[in-house]
Each structure stands twice: as C-alpha cells, then as structure tokens.
C-alpha cells in the first residue's frame, strides 16, 4: 500500500485523489498515486502539468462538501421527441469549500 512509511513516521494519512492545501505556498492540489513506499507525498497542484514532492507535515486536507439533496432543483426539459423529462441539478454547490478550508 502506498504511503505506509509516511503514515507510520508522521501520522498523516492522505489517499490518492484527496484534495490538499500546501501550507507553505497556499496552493491547492490533488494527491497522486505512487509506486513503492515513498517518503514524500506526490501532489499535482492546480495549474501545474506535473506532480511535486511534498513533505507530509506541509499538507492539510481540504474539507469535502457533499451535495445536499435539499438544495437540488428540478428543471423541466424536453428531449428531441418533445416528451417531457426532468433534470436534477445542484444550485451553486461546490464539492469542496476552499474558503472554509482555508479558515480552519
């Protein structure tokens, strides 16, 4: 399992796909998959093409905000045959709230 060394040594645990913020630069990114058992997390920051090695104590997990079904909106639409159907969309609900994560 990747990142076992980091979990044992530093007590931090991030999984590939987790959204994180780098505490030194303030950039946000996503933890990448890796081979073996590295000593640093591999993170692809927004706007960069490649991943960067990051020390485990410099990363903070961003809180994930799940969609609330009470804010879902049903919008009537019609298909090519003119039959009515419904489309459920979320009203301006981001999956994670960067402002809230920054204040924590």
Secondary structure, DSSP 4 states (H G I P E B T S, - for coil): -TTHHHHHHH-----TT-EEEETTT--EEEEPP-SS--SSEEEEETT-SS-EEE-GGGEEEPPB-PPPGGGEEEEEEE-TT--EEEEEEESS--SB-HHHHHH-
